[in-house]
Amino acid sequence: MTDLAHTSVPGWALPGPAGAAEPAETAGDVVAELSGVRLAGPADDVATRLVNALAHAHVGVRLTLTGPAGGCLTVRAAALRAGLEDDELTVTATGPGVIDLYCSHCRETSRVEAGIADVVPCPVCDRSLLVYHHVSRRRGAYLGFQVDAETLPPAAAQAPCQEVAP
């Protein structure tokens, strides 16, 4: 098991028993309470509606998120990009849920059902990715990298990746 003493994964999203939160409307829903306004549904929908609500918000906004950890990470990232600070957010995960995984090889983000230290295929470049214990605050996504990159023969390790212009 990975030592999670030094990780960027928020404590509420770490593996373990689900929080004390009530279940969301459906298994994949995130519930956001924004200073008395309730938003619920799939994480992407809640994130979009939350950003719109924050555009009209005043000082003193508080956000409470409840739902699967993966969905909460998605909504939390949108809230942070919209200007909220960590001390204005309270998050309670009801379980792991589907996560966003950023592939460090093809640089695409995909939704996968996995946990920290799991190995899953990248749906874009088909590499076997290790779900690393790092979460990007900006993306709300875990970092994935090729699990066997250090043990592959030199020619296989240098297989072409999708190039990204600087």
N, C-alpha and C positions, 0 to 999 in steps of 0.2 A: 504494500500500500504506500502511496505517496505521502511524504511528510508534509502536512499542510500548515506547518508553523509559519512559513513565509510564503504567503500567497496573496494574489490580488482578488481572489474570489471573496465577496462579502460573506460574513459569518452566517447570515440567514440563508445563503445559497449553498453552503457546504453540505456534503452528504451526511445523512443521519436521519433521525426521526423527523417527521413532518412537524411543523410548528403548531401552535395552538389555535391556528386560524380556522374559521368556519370554511367549509368547502365553497368554492365559487359556484356560479350558476350552472356551469357544465365543467367537465374535467379540465378543459383547456383554457377556460376563461380567466381573465385577470379583472379584479374589481379595484377601481381607483376611486378614492374619496378625496376630492379636492375642495377643501374649505366648504364642506356642505353639499357639493355637487357630486353625484354618484355616476361613474362611468363603468360599464361592464361589457365584456365580450372578449373576442380574440385579441391577443396582445397588440397586433399591428393596428387594429381598429381603435383600440383604447389609446394607443400612442398618438395616433393622428388626431383624435378628438381632444386629447389632453393638451397637445401643442397648440391647437386652436384656442382652447380655454385659457391657457397660460398667456397667450398674446393679449388677452383682455383683462388679465389678473392685476390686482393691486398688491401693495406691500402686505406681508403677513400671511402669505399663502402657505398652507401645509398640505402635504400629499401623503396619503396612506395607501399602500398597495398590498393586495392579498391575492395569491394565486400560485400556480406552479412557478418554481424558481426561474426556469428559462423565460417564461412570459414576463415575469417581474423584471428580469434583467433587461429585456427589450424595452419595456415601458419606462424603467428607471433611466436608461440611456437617453431616451427621447426627452425626458424631463430635465436631465442634466444639460443636454444640448440646448434646451429652451431657456436655460438660465437658473434653474433651481439648484440649490446647494444640498449637500448630503444631510446637513442638519435640519433641512426642511422636509425630509423624506423619512417615512417609517415603512419598512417592508417586512411582511411575514409570508414565508413560503409555505405552501400546503403540500409540497412534494417536489420532486425534480422536474418532471415535464420535459417537453421537447426543448432543445437548446439551439442557439445559433452557434455555428462552428466556423471560424475563419481559417481557411487553408493557407498556410504560409507559402505554399508552392504555386498554386494557381491564383491566389489572392481573391478567391471568391468566398462568400459567406453562404452557408447552406443550413437548413434546418435538419437536425438529426435527433434521434432518440438515443442518448448516451449520457454517461456520467464521467466524472474525472477519472483518468487512467484507463478508460475504455479505448478500444481500437475500432475505428469504423472506416469504411471506404468513403473517400471524397466523392460526392455525386458528380463533380465536374471533371476532375483529373484522374479519378480512380486510384489514387494512392491510398495506402493504409495509414490513416492518421491516428496518432495518439492524442486524446483529449487532454490537454495540459492544464495544470492548475493556475492558469492565468486568464483573467477576464479583462477585456478592454472596456473601460468606462464609457468611451465614446460610441463604441459599436454595440455594447451589451452582448458581446460574443466571446466564447472561449477560443483559445488558440489551439490549432491542430497542426501537427507536423508529422512527416513520414516517420513511422515508428522504427523502421530498420535502416534509416539513412546512414548511420555510422557503421553498420555491419555489411552493407552491400559492397560488391566489388566496385572498384573505381569507375568503370564504364557505366554500370547500372546506376550508380549514385549521381552521375552527370546527365541522366536522361533529360531531354529538353523540357523546360517549363515554359509556360506562357510568359512571354516577355511583356513588361509594362514600361511604357515610355516614361522618362524622368519628369 
